[in-house]
């Protein structure tokens, strides 16, 4: 069985979550924090033609960890 994450792009998933926030609020809590972390994950510092800074990698990891922690509680 294919998961929804395999069929949609990240921005589409974030848009669906925001559109149906009342269903996802109990998972992610604060909507602003969710959107900030989703934006950081979407920004993918490795996809740009610039040198990766350790702070970019750390920020990306923290955002992924924040999302992972909330999803793991489900």
mmCIF file of the N, C-alpha and C atoms, coordinates in Angstrom:
data_MODEL
# 
_entry.id   MODEL 
# 
loop_
_atom_site.group_PDB 
_atom_site.id 
_atom_site.type_symbol 
_atom_site.label_atom_id 
_atom_site.label_alt_id 
_atom_site.label_comp_id 
_atom_site.label_asym_id 
_atom_site.label_entity_id 
_atom_site.label_seq_id 
_atom_site.pdbx_PDB_ins_code 
_atom_site.Cartn_x 
_atom_site.Cartn_y 
_atom_site.Cartn_z 
_atom_site.occupancy 
_atom_site.B_iso_or_equiv 
_atom_site.pdbx_formal_charge 
_atom_site.auth_seq_id 
_atom_site.auth_comp_id 
_atom_site.auth_asym_id 
_atom_site.auth_atom_id 
_atom_site.pdbx_PDB_model_num 
ATOM 1   N N  . UNK A 1 1  ? 0.845  -1.176 0.000  1.00 0.00 ? 1  UNK A N  1 
ATOM 2   C CA . UNK A 1 1  ? 0.000  0.000  0.000  1.00 0.00 ? 1  UNK A CA 1 
ATOM 3   C C  . UNK A 1 1  ? 0.893  1.242  0.000  1.00 0.00 ? 1  UNK A C  1 
ATOM 4   N N  . UNK A 1 2  ? 0.603  2.168  -0.891 1.00 0.00 ? 2  UNK A N  1 
ATOM 5   C CA . UNK A 1 2  ? 1.364  3.414  -0.955 1.00 0.00 ? 2  UNK A CA 1 
ATOM 6   C C  . UNK A 1 2  ? 0.875  4.364  0.124  1.00 0.00 ? 2  UNK A C  1 
ATOM 7   N N  . UNK A 1 3  ? 1.824  5.048  0.755  1.00 0.00 ? 3  UNK A N  1 
ATOM 8   C CA . UNK A 1 3  ? 1.438  6.037  1.759  1.00 0.00 ? 3  UNK A CA 1 
ATOM 9   C C  . UNK A 1 3  ? 1.170  7.361  1.073  1.00 0.00 ? 3  UNK A C  1 
ATOM 10  N N  . UNK A 1 4  ? 0.404  8.210  1.751  1.00 0.00 ? 4  UNK A N  1 
ATOM 11  C CA . UNK A 1 4  ? 0.085  9.524  1.198  1.00 0.00 ? 4  UNK A CA 1 
ATOM 12  C C  . UNK A 1 4  ? 1.349  10.341 0.976  1.00 0.00 ? 4  UNK A C  1 
ATOM 13  N N  . UNK A 1 5  ? 2.357  10.146 1.823  1.00 0.00 ? 5  UNK A N  1 
ATOM 14  C CA . UNK A 1 5  ? 3.621  10.886 1.693  1.00 0.00 ? 5  UNK A CA 1 
ATOM 15  C C  . UNK A 1 5  ? 4.352  10.529 0.404  1.00 0.00 ? 5  UNK A C  1 
ATOM 16  N N  . UNK A 1 6  ? 4.111  9.353  -0.145 1.00 0.00 ? 6  UNK A N  1 
ATOM 17  C CA . UNK A 1 6  ? 4.758  8.952  -1.389 1.00 0.00 ? 6  UNK A CA 1 
ATOM 18  C C  . UNK A 1 6  ? 4.049  9.527  -2.604 1.00 0.00 ? 6  UNK A C  1 
ATOM 19  N N  . UNK A 1 7  ? 2.831  10.033 -2.432 1.00 0.00 ? 7  UNK A N  1 
ATOM 20  C CA . UNK A 1 7  ? 2.045  10.536 -3.552 1.00 0.00 ? 7  UNK A CA 1 
ATOM 21  C C  . UNK A 1 7  ? 1.968  12.048 -3.616 1.00 0.00 ? 7  UNK A C  1 
ATOM 22  N N  . UNK A 1 8  ? 2.317  12.718 -2.534 1.00 0.00 ? 8  UNK A N  1 
ATOM 23  C CA . UNK A 1 8  ? 2.212  14.167 -2.479 1.00 0.00 ? 8  UNK A CA 1 
ATOM 24  C C  . UNK A 1 8  ? 3.565  14.803 -2.202 1.00 0.00 ? 8  UNK A C  1 
ATOM 25  N N  . UNK A 1 9  ? 3.722  16.031 -2.657 1.00 0.00 ? 9  UNK A N  1 
ATOM 26  C CA . UNK A 1 9  ? 4.913  16.806 -2.327 1.00 0.00 ? 9  UNK A CA 1 
ATOM 27  C C  . UNK A 1 9  ? 4.747  17.409 -0.945 1.00 0.00 ? 9  UNK A C  1 
ATOM 28  N N  . UNK A 1 10 ? 5.867  17.782 -0.328 1.00 0.00 ? 10 UNK A N  1 
ATOM 29  C CA . UNK A 1 10 ? 5.861  18.324 1.032  1.00 0.00 ? 10 UNK A CA 1 
ATOM 30  C C  . UNK A 1 10 ? 4.916  19.513 1.158  1.00 0.00 ? 10 UNK A C  1 
ATOM 31  N N  . UNK A 1 11 ? 4.977  20.460 0.224  1.00 0.00 ? 11 UNK A N  1 
ATOM 32  C CA . UNK A 1 11 ? 4.119  21.642 0.314  1.00 0.00 ? 11 UNK A CA 1 
ATOM 33  C C  . UNK A 1 11 ? 2.641  21.276 0.243  1.00 0.00 ? 11 UNK A C  1 
ATOM 34  N N  . UNK A 1 12 ? 2.311  20.246 -0.513 1.00 0.00 ? 12 UNK A N  1 
ATOM 35  C CA . UNK A 1 12 ? 0.916  19.788 -0.579 1.00 0.00 ? 12 UNK A CA 1 
ATOM 36  C C  . UNK A 1 12 ? 0.482  19.185 0.754  1.00 0.00 ? 12 UNK A C  1 
ATOM 37  N N  . UNK A 1 13 ? 1.348  18.426 1.374  1.00 0.00 ? 13 UNK A N  1 
ATOM 38  C CA . UNK A 1 13 ? 1.026  17.828 2.669  1.00 0.00 ? 13 UNK A CA 1 
ATOM 39  C C  . UNK A 1 13 ? 0.808  18.923 3.710  1.00 0.00 ? 13 UNK A C  1 
ATOM 40  N N  . UNK A 1 14 ? 1.708  19.920 3.736  1.00 0.00 ? 14 UNK A N  1 
ATOM 41  C CA . UNK A 1 14 ? 1.578  21.031 4.678  1.00 0.00 ? 14 UNK A CA 1 
ATOM 42  C C  . UNK A 1 14 ? 0.276  21.784 4.421  1.00 0.00 ? 14 UNK A C  1 
ATOM 43  N N  . UNK A 1 15 ? -0.075 22.003 3.164  1.00 0.00 ? 15 UNK A N  1 
ATOM 44  C CA . UNK A 1 15 ? -1.319 22.707 2.831  1.00 0.00 ? 15 UNK A CA 1 
ATOM 45  C C  . UNK A 1 15 ? -2.545 21.921 3.295  1.00 0.00 ? 15 UNK A C  1 
ATOM 46  N N  . UNK A 1 16 ? -2.515 20.608 3.141  1.00 0.00 ? 16 UNK A N  1 
ATOM 47  C CA . UNK A 1 16 ? -3.634 19.768 3.595  1.00 0.00 ? 16 UNK A CA 1 
ATOM 48  C C  . UNK A 1 16 ? -3.757 19.833 5.111  1.00 0.00 ? 16 UNK A C  1 
ATOM 49  N N  . UNK A 1 17 ? -2.628 19.776 5.802  1.00 0.00 ? 17 UNK A N  1 
ATOM 50  C CA . UNK A 1 17 ? -2.654 19.856 7.269  1.00 0.00 ? 17 UNK A CA 1 
ATOM 51  C C  . UNK A 1 17 ? -3.231 21.200 7.707  1.00 0.00 ? 17 UNK A C  1 
ATOM 52  N N  . UNK A 1 18 ? -2.765 22.283 7.088  1.00 0.00 ? 18 UNK A N  1 
ATOM 53  C CA . UNK A 1 18 ? -3.277 23.606 7.448  1.00 0.00 ? 18 UNK A CA 1 
ATOM 54  C C  . UNK A 1 18 ? -4.760 23.769 7.123  1.00 0.00 ? 18 UNK A C  1 
ATOM 55  N N  . UNK A 1 19 ? -5.181 23.240 5.995  1.00 0.00 ? 19 UNK A N  1 
ATOM 56  C CA . UNK A 1 19 ? -6.591 23.333 5.605  1.00 0.00 ? 19 UNK A CA 1 
ATOM 57  C C  . UNK A 1 19 ? -7.486 22.565 6.583  1.00 0.00 ? 19 UNK A C  1 
ATOM 58  N N  . UNK A 1 20 ? -6.973 21.499 7.128  1.00 0.00 ? 20 UNK A N  1 
ATOM 59  C CA . UNK A 1 20 ? -7.729 20.648 8.052  1.00 0.00 ? 20 UNK A CA 1 
ATOM 60  C C  . UNK A 1 20 ? -7.123 20.707 9.449  1.00 0.00 ? 20 UNK A C  1 
ATOM 61  N N  . UNK A 1 21 ? -6.705 21.886 9.865  1.00 0.00 ? 21 UNK A N  1 
ATOM 62  C CA . UNK A 1 21 ? -5.980 22.055 11.116 1.00 0.00 ? 21 UNK A CA 1 
ATOM 63  C C  . UNK A 1 21 ? -6.717 21.456 12.305 1.00 0.00 ? 21 UNK A C  1 
ATOM 64  N N  . UNK A 1 22 ? -8.031 21.560 12.340 1.00 0.00 ? 22 UNK A N  1 
ATOM 65  C CA . UNK A 1 22 ? -8.777 21.037 13.480 1.00 0.00 ? 22 UNK A CA 1 
ATOM 66  C C  . UNK A 1 22 ? -8.533 19.543 13.681 1.00 0.00 ? 22 UNK A C  1 
ATOM 67  N N  . UNK A 1 23 ? -8.190 18.828 12.627 1.00 0.00 ? 23 UNK A N  1 
ATOM 68  C CA . UNK A 1 23 ? -7.884 17.399 12.741 1.00 0.00 ? 23 UNK A CA 1 
ATOM 69  C C  . UNK A 1 23 ? -6.449 17.141 13.197 1.00 0.00 ? 23 UNK A C  1 
ATOM 70  N N  . UNK A 1 24 ? -5.554 18.084 12.930 1.00 0.00 ? 24 UNK A N  1 
ATOM 71  C CA . UNK A 1 24 ? -4.131 17.893 13.201 1.00 0.00 ? 24 UNK A CA 1 
ATOM 72  C C  . UNK A 1 24 ? -3.631 18.657 14.416 1.00 0.00 ? 24 UNK A C  1 
ATOM 73  N N  . UNK A 1 25 ? -4.440 19.525 14.962 1.00 0.00 ? 25 UNK A N  1 
ATOM 74  C CA . UNK A 1 25 ? -4.009 20.353 16.085 1.00 0.00 ? 25 UNK A CA 1 
ATOM 75  C C  . UNK A 1 25 ? -3.573 19.516 17.279 1.00 0.00 ? 25 UNK A C  1 
ATOM 76  N N  . UNK A 1 26 ? -4.265 18.434 17.550 1.00 0.00 ? 26 UNK A N  1 
ATOM 77  C CA . UNK A 1 26 ? -3.900 17.597 18.693 1.00 0.00 ? 26 UNK A CA 1 
ATOM 78  C C  . UNK A 1 26 ? -2.549 16.910 18.492 1.00 0.00 ? 26 UNK A C  1 
ATOM 79  N N  . UNK A 1 27 ? -2.117 16.768 17.259 1.00 0.00 ? 27 UNK A N  1 
ATOM 80  C CA . UNK A 1 27 ? -0.827 16.151 16.969 1.00 0.00 ? 27 UNK A CA 1 
ATOM 81  C C  . UNK A 1 27 ? 0.300  17.174 17.055 1.00 0.00 ? 27 UNK A C  1 
ATOM 82  N N  . UNK A 1 28 ? 0.092  18.332 16.413 1.00 0.00 ? 28 UNK A N  1 
ATOM 83  C CA . UNK A 1 28 ? 1.169  19.314 16.287 1.00 0.00 ? 28 UNK A CA 1 
ATOM 84  C C  . UNK A 1 28 ? 1.094  20.455 17.285 1.00 0.00 ? 28 UNK A C  1 
ATOM 85  N N  . UNK A 1 29 ? -0.033 20.628 17.938 1.00 0.00 ? 29 UNK A N  1 
ATOM 86  C CA . UNK A 1 29 ? -0.152 21.675 18.944 1.00 0.00 ? 29 UNK A CA 1 
ATOM 87  C C  . UNK A 1 29 ? -0.267 23.056 18.347 1.00 0.00 ? 29 UNK A C  1 
ATOM 88  N N  . UNK A 1 30 ? 0.795  23.819 18.406 1.00 0.00 ? 30 UNK A N  1 
ATOM 89  C CA . UNK A 1 30 ? 0.792  25.200 17.946 1.00 0.00 ? 30 UNK A CA 1 
ATOM 90  C C  . UNK A 1 30 ? 0.965  25.280 16.432 1.00 0.00 ? 30 UNK A C  1 
ATOM 91  N N  . UNK A 1 31 ? 0.024  25.920 15.777 1.00 0.00 ? 31 UNK A N  1 
ATOM 92  C CA . UNK A 1 31 ? 0.035  26.009 14.313 1.00 0.00 ? 31 UNK A CA 1 
ATOM 93  C C  . UNK A 1 31 ? 1.230  26.825 13.808 1.00 0.00 ? 31 UNK A C  1 
ATOM 94  N N  . UNK A 1 32 ? 1.549  27.908 14.493 1.00 0.00 ? 32 UNK A N  1 
ATOM 95  C CA . UNK A 1 32 ? 2.676  28.737 14.069 1.00 0.00 ? 32 UNK A CA 1 
ATOM 96  C C  . UNK A 1 32 ? 3.974  27.952 14.133 1.00 0.00 ? 32 UNK A C  1 
ATOM 97  N N  . UNK A 1 33 ? 4.170  27.211 15.202 1.00 0.00 ? 33 UNK A N  1 
ATOM 98  C CA . UNK A 1 33 ? 5.383  26.399 15.344 1.00 0.00 ? 33 UNK A CA 1 
ATOM 99  C C  . UNK A 1 33 ? 5.428  25.314 14.274 1.00 0.00 ? 33 UNK A C  1 
ATOM 100 N N  . UNK A 1 34 ? 4.290  24.701 13.996 1.00 0.00 ? 34 UNK A N  1 
ATOM 101 C CA . UNK A 1 34 ? 4.226  23.697 12.926 1.00 0.00 ? 34 UNK A CA 1 
ATOM 102 C C  . UNK A 1 34 ? 4.671  24.313 11.604 1.00 0.00 ? 34 UNK A C  1 
ATOM 103 N N  . UNK A 1 35 ? 4.105  25.470 11.253 1.00 0.00 ? 35 UNK A N  1 
ATOM 104 C CA . UNK A 1 35 ? 4.428  26.101 9.974  1.00 0.00 ? 35 UNK A CA 1 
ATOM 105 C C  . UNK A 1 35 ? 5.879  26.563 9.905  1.00 0.00 ? 35 UNK A C  1 
ATOM 106 N N  . UNK A 1 36 ? 6.418  27.039 11.003 1.00 0.00 ? 36 UNK A N  1 
ATOM 107 C CA . UNK A 1 36 ? 7.834  27.432 11.018 1.00 0.00 ? 36 UNK A CA 1 
ATOM 108 C C  . UNK A 1 36 ? 8.730  26.232 10.754 1.00 0.00 ? 36 UNK A C  1 
ATOM 109 N N  . UNK A 1 37 ? 8.448  25.117 11.409 1.00 0.00 ? 37 UNK A N  1 
ATOM 110 C CA . UNK A 1 37 ? 9.252  23.916 11.206 1.00 0.00 ? 37 UNK A CA 1 
ATOM 111 C C  . UNK A 1 37 ? 9.040  23.324 9.818  1.00 0.00 ? 37 UNK A C  1 
ATOM 112 N N  . UNK A 1 38 ? 7.825  23.363 9.310  1.00 0.00 ? 38 UNK A N  1 
ATOM 113 C CA . UNK A 1 38 ? 7.550  22.876 7.964  1.00 0.00 ? 38 UNK A CA 1 
ATOM 114 C C  . UNK A 1 38 ? 8.297  23.710 6.926  1.00 0.00 ? 38 UNK A C  1 
ATOM 115 N N  . UNK A 1 39 ? 8.380  25.010 7.145  1.00 0.00 ? 39 UNK A N  1 
ATOM 116 C CA . UNK A 1 39 ? 9.110  25.892 6.235  1.00 0.00 ? 39 UNK A CA 1 
ATOM 117 C C  . UNK A 1 39 ? 10.599 25.582 6.254  1.00 0.00 ? 39 UNK A C  1 
ATOM 118 N N  . UNK A 1 40 ? 11.142 25.354 7.431  1.00 0.00 ? 40 UNK A N  1 
ATOM 119 C CA . UNK A 1 40 ? 12.569 25.010 7.550  1.00 0.00 ? 40 UNK A CA 1 
ATOM 120 C C  . UNK A 1 40 ? 12.856 23.703 6.818  1.00 0.00 ? 40 UNK A C  1 
ATOM 121 N N  . UNK A 1 41 ? 12.002 22.713 6.994  1.00 0.00 ? 41 UNK A N  1 
ATOM 122 C CA . UNK A 1 41 ? 12.199 21.425 6.323  1.00 0.00 ? 41 UNK A CA 1 
ATOM 123 C C  . UNK A 1 41 ? 12.104 21.605 4.810  1.00 0.00 ? 41 UNK A C  1 
ATOM 124 N N  . UNK A 1 42 ? 11.179 22.415 4.345  1.00 0.00 ? 42 UNK A N  1 
ATOM 125 C CA . UNK A 1 42 ? 11.018 22.631 2.916  1.00 0.00 ? 42 UNK A CA 1 
ATOM 126 C C  . UNK A 1 42 ? 12.196 23.399 2.314  1.00 0.00 ? 42 UNK A C  1 
ATOM 127 N N  . UNK A 1 43 ? 12.856 24.216 3.109  1.00 0.00 ? 43 UNK A N  1 
ATOM 128 C CA . UNK A 1 43 ? 13.944 25.052 2.611  1.00 0.00 ? 43 UNK A CA 1 
ATOM 129 C C  . UNK A 1 43 ? 15.172 24.248 2.191  1.00 0.00 ? 43 UNK A C  1 
ATOM 130 N N  . UNK A 1 44 ? 15.330 23.055 2.668  1.00 0.00 ? 44 UNK A N  1 
ATOM 131 C CA . UNK A 1 44 ? 16.416 22.132 2.330  1.00 0.00 ? 44 UNK A CA 1 
ATOM 132 C C  . UNK A 1 44 ? 17.707 22.817 1.917  1.00 0.00 ? 44 UNK A C  1 
ATOM 133 N N  . UNK A 1 45 ? 18.570 23.087 2.863  1.00 0.00 ? 45 UNK A N  1 
ATOM 134 C CA . UNK A 1 45 ? 19.826 23.775 2.539  1.00 0.00 ? 45 UNK A CA 1 
ATOM 135 C C  . UNK A 1 45 ? 20.716 23.003 1.571  1.00 0.00 ? 45 UNK A C  1 
ATOM 136 N N  . UNK A 1 46 ? 20.540 21.701 1.488  1.00 0.00 ? 46 UNK A N  1 
ATOM 137 C CA . UNK A 1 46 ? 21.365 20.902 0.579  1.00 0.00 ? 46 UNK A CA 1 
ATOM 138 C C  . UNK A 1 46 ? 20.955 21.061 -0.878 1.00 0.00 ? 46 UNK A C  1 
ATOM 139 N N  . UNK A 1 47 ? 19.796 21.645 -1.139 1.00 0.00 ? 47 UNK A N  1 
ATOM 140 C CA . UNK A 1 47 ? 19.302 21.781 -2.503 1.00 0.00 ? 47 UNK A CA 1 
ATOM 141 C C  . UNK A 1 47 ? 19.781 23.068 -3.172 1.00 0.00 ? 47 UNK A C  1 
ATOM 142 N N  . UNK A 1 48 ? 20.455 23.899 -2.431 1.00 0.00 ? 48 UNK A N  1 
ATOM 143 C CA . UNK A 1 48 ? 20.914 25.174 -2.974 1.00 0.00 ? 48 UNK A CA 1 
ATOM 144 C C  . UNK A 1 48 ? 22.385 25.083 -3.379 1.00 0.00 ? 48 UNK A C  1 
ATOM 145 N N  . UNK A 1 49 ? 22.783 25.990 -4.234 1.00 0.00 ? 49 UNK A N  1 
ATOM 146 C CA . UNK A 1 49 ? 24.154 25.968 -4.735 1.00 0.00 ? 49 UNK A CA 1 
ATOM 147 C C  . UNK A 1 49 ? 25.122 26.703 -3.803 1.00 0.00 ? 49 UNK A C  1 
ATOM 148 N N  . UNK A 1 50 ? 24.780 26.751 -2.538 1.00 0.00 ? 50 UNK A N  1 
ATOM 149 C CA . UNK A 1 50 ? 25.670 27.410 -1.590 1.00 0.00 ? 50 UNK A CA 1 
ATOM 150 C C  . UNK A 1 50 ? 26.308 26.354 -0.687 1.00 0.00 ? 50 UNK A C  1 
ATOM 151 N N  . UNK A 1 51 ? 27.348 26.764 -0.041 1.00 0.00 ? 51 UNK A N  1 
ATOM 152 C CA . UNK A 1 51 ? 28.022 25.870 0.893  1.00 0.00 ? 51 UNK A CA 1 
ATOM 153 C C  . UNK A 1 51 ? 27.136 25.642 2.118  1.00 0.00 ? 51 UNK A C  1 
ATOM 154 N N  . UNK A 1 52 ? 27.062 24.398 2.551  1.00 0.00 ? 52 UNK A N  1 
ATOM 155 C CA . UNK A 1 52 ? 26.259 24.071 3.731  1.00 0.00 ? 52 UNK A CA 1 
ATOM 156 C C  . UNK A 1 52 ? 26.957 24.552 4.993  1.00 0.00 ? 52 UNK A C  1 
ATOM 157 N N  . UNK A 1 53 ? 26.232 25.278 5.771  1.00 0.00 ? 53 UNK A N  1 
ATOM 158 C CA . UNK A 1 53 ? 26.744 25.750 7.051  1.00 0.00 ? 53 UNK A CA 1 
ATOM 159 C C  . UNK A 1 53 ? 26.274 24.790 8.141  1.00 0.00 ? 53 UNK A C  1 
ATOM 160 N N  . UNK A 1 54 ? 27.096 24.543 9.150  1.00 0.00 ? 54 UNK A N  1 
ATOM 161 C CA . UNK A 1 54 ? 26.670 23.668 10.253 1.00 0.00 ? 54 UNK A CA 1 
ATOM 162 C C  . UNK A 1 54 ? 25.384 24.162 10.921 1.00 0.00 ? 54 UNK A C  1 
ATOM 163 N N  . UNK A 1 55 ? 25.205 25.467 10.990 1.00 0.00 ? 55 UNK A N  1 
ATOM 164 C CA . UNK A 1 55 ? 23.981 25.996 11.614 1.00 0.00 ? 55 UNK A CA 1 
ATOM 165 C C  . UNK A 1 55 ? 22.741 25.663 10.788 1.00 0.00 ? 55 UNK A C  1 
ATOM 166 N N  . UNK A 1 56 ? 22.871 25.638 9.449  1.00 0.00 ? 56 UNK A N  1 
ATOM 167 C CA . UNK A 1 56 ? 21.745 25.255 8.584  1.00 0.00 ? 56 UNK A CA 1 
ATOM 168 C C  . UNK A 1 56 ? 21.370 23.795 8.805  1.00 0.00 ? 56 UNK A C  1 
ATOM 169 N N  . UNK A 1 57 ? 22.382 22.964 8.901  1.00 0.00 ? 57 UNK A N  1 
ATOM 170 C CA . UNK A 1 57 ? 22.142 21.536 9.119  1.00 0.00 ? 57 UNK A CA 1 
ATOM 171 C C  . UNK A 1 57 ? 21.492 21.314 10.483 1.00 0.00 ? 57 UNK A C  1 
ATOM 172 N N  . UNK A 1 58 ? 22.000 22.002 11.498 1.00 0.00 ? 58 UNK A N  1 
ATOM 173 C CA . UNK A 1 58 ? 21.444 21.858 12.847 1.00 0.00 ? 58 UNK A CA 1 
ATOM 174 C C  . UNK A 1 58 ? 19.996 22.330 12.895 1.00 0.00 ? 58 UNK A C  1 
ATOM 175 N N  . UNK A 1 59 ? 19.694 23.457 12.245 1.00 0.00 ? 59 UNK A N  1 
ATOM 176 C CA . UNK A 1 59 ? 18.327 23.973 12.239 1.00 0.00 ? 59 UNK A CA 1 
ATOM 177 C C  . UNK A 1 59 ? 17.392 22.990 11.520 1.00 0.00 ? 59 UNK A C  1 
ATOM 178 N N  . UNK A 1 60 ? 17.860 22.423 10.414 1.00 0.00 ? 60 UNK A N  1 
ATOM 179 C CA . UNK A 1 60 ? 17.063 21.455 9.656  1.00 0.00 ? 60 UNK A CA 1 
ATOM 180 C C  . UNK A 1 60 ? 16.801 20.212 10.500 1.00 0.00 ? 60 UNK A C  1 
ATOM 181 N N  . UNK A 1 61 ? 17.817 19.734 11.193 1.00 0.00 ? 61 UNK A N  1 
ATOM 182 C CA . UNK A 1 61 ? 17.652 18.551 12.052 1.00 0.00 ? 61 UNK A CA 1 
ATOM 183 C C  . UNK A 1 61 ? 16.670 18.818 13.193 1.00 0.00 ? 61 UNK A C  1 
ATOM 184 N N  . UNK A 1 62 ? 16.763 20.012 13.798 1.00 0.00 ? 62 UNK A N  1 
ATOM 185 C CA . UNK A 1 62 ? 15.835 20.352 14.891 1.00 0.00 ? 62 UNK A CA 1 
ATOM 186 C C  . UNK A 1 62 ? 14.396 20.384 14.392 1.00 0.00 ? 62 UNK A C  1 
ATOM 187 N N  . UNK A 1 63 ? 14.187 20.945 13.206 1.00 0.00 ? 63 UNK A N  1 
ATOM 188 C CA . UNK A 1 63 ? 12.838 21.010 12.645 1.00 0.00 ? 63 UNK A CA 1 
ATOM 189 C C  . UNK A 1 63 ? 12.308 19.608 12.352 1.00 0.00 ? 63 UNK A C  1 
ATOM 190 N N  . UNK A 1 64 ? 13.134 18.773 11.760 1.00 0.00 ? 64 UNK A N  1 
ATOM 191 C CA . UNK A 1 64 ? 12.721 17.386 11.497 1.00 0.00 ? 64 UNK A CA 1 
ATOM 192 C C  . UNK A 1 64 ? 12.429 16.637 12.791 1.00 0.00 ? 64 UNK A C  1 
ATOM 193 N N  . UNK A 1 65 ? 13.263 16.858 13.798 1.00 0.00 ? 65 UNK A N  1 
ATOM 194 C CA . UNK A 1 65 ? 13.064 16.198 15.085 1.00 0.00 ? 65 UNK A CA 1 
ATOM 195 C C  . UNK A 1 65 ? 11.763 16.648 15.731 1.00 0.00 ? 65 UNK A C  1 
ATOM 196 N N  . UNK A 1 66 ? 11.460 17.947 15.638 1.00 0.00 ? 66 UNK A N  1 
ATOM 197 C CA . UNK A 1 66 ? 10.226 18.474 16.206 1.00 0.00 ? 66 UNK A CA 1 
ATOM 198 C C  . UNK A 1 66 ? 9.027  17.795 15.555 1.00 0.00 ? 66 UNK A C  1 
ATOM 199 N N  . UNK A 1 67 ? 9.025  17.712 14.226 1.00 0.00 ? 67 UNK A N  1 
ATOM 200 C CA . UNK A 1 67 ? 7.928  17.070 13.517 1.00 0.00 ? 67 UNK A CA 1 
ATOM 201 C C  . UNK A 1 67 ? 7.858  15.584 13.850 1.00 0.00 ? 67 UNK A C  1 
ATOM 202 N N  . UNK A 1 68 ? 8.995  14.928 13.862 1.00 0.00 ? 68 UNK A N  1 
ATOM 203 C CA . UNK A 1 68 ? 9.044  13.498 14.166 1.00 0.00 ? 68 UNK A CA 1 
ATOM 204 C C  . UNK A 1 68 ? 8.528  13.188 15.557 1.00 0.00 ? 68 UNK A C  1 
ATOM 205 N N  . UNK A 1 69 ? 8.905  14.008 16.526 1.00 0.00 ? 69 UNK A N  1 
ATOM 206 C CA . UNK A 1 69 ? 8.443  13.803 17.907 1.00 0.00 ? 69 UNK A CA 1 
ATOM 207 C C  . UNK A 1 69 ? 6.928  13.858 18.002 1.00 0.00 ? 69 UNK A C  1 
ATOM 208 N N  . UNK A 1 70 ? 6.324  14.805 17.313 1.00 0.00 ? 70 UNK A N  1 
ATOM 209 C CA . UNK A 1 70 ? 4.871  14.934 17.370 1.00 0.00 ? 70 UNK A CA 1 
ATOM 210 C C  . UNK A 1 70 ? 4.164  13.789 16.657 1.00 0.00 ? 70 UNK A C  1 
ATOM 211 N N  . UNK A 1 71 ? 4.687  13.399 15.509 1.00 0.00 ? 71 UNK A N  1 
ATOM 212 C CA . UNK A 1 71 ? 4.061  12.314 14.758 1.00 0.00 ? 71 UNK A CA 1 
ATOM 213 C C  . UNK A 1 71 ? 4.234  10.989 15.493 1.00 0.00 ? 71 UNK A C  1 
ATOM 214 N N  . UNK A 1 72 ? 5.347  10.804 16.176 1.00 0.00 ? 72 UNK A N  1 
ATOM 215 C CA . UNK A 1 72 ? 5.607  9.554  16.908 1.00 0.00 ? 72 UNK A CA 1 
ATOM 216 C C  . UNK A 1 72 ? 4.622  9.334  18.050 1.00 0.00 ? 72 UNK A C  1 
ATOM 217 N N  . UNK A 1 73 ? 4.036  10.406 18.556 1.00 0.00 ? 73 UNK A N  1 
ATOM 218 C CA . UNK A 1 73 ? 3.085  10.277 19.667 1.00 0.00 ? 73 UNK A CA 1 
ATOM 219 C C  . UNK A 1 73 ? 1.732  9.724  19.252 1.00 0.00 ? 73 UNK A C  1 
ATOM 220 N N  . UNK A 1 74 ? 1.474  9.706  17.941 1.00 0.00 ? 74 UNK A N  1 
ATOM 221 C CA . UNK A 1 74 ? 0.157  9.278  17.447 1.00 0.00 ? 74 UNK A CA 1 
ATOM 222 C C  . UNK A 1 74 ? -0.001 7.780  17.592 1.00 0.00 ? 74 UNK A C  1 
# 
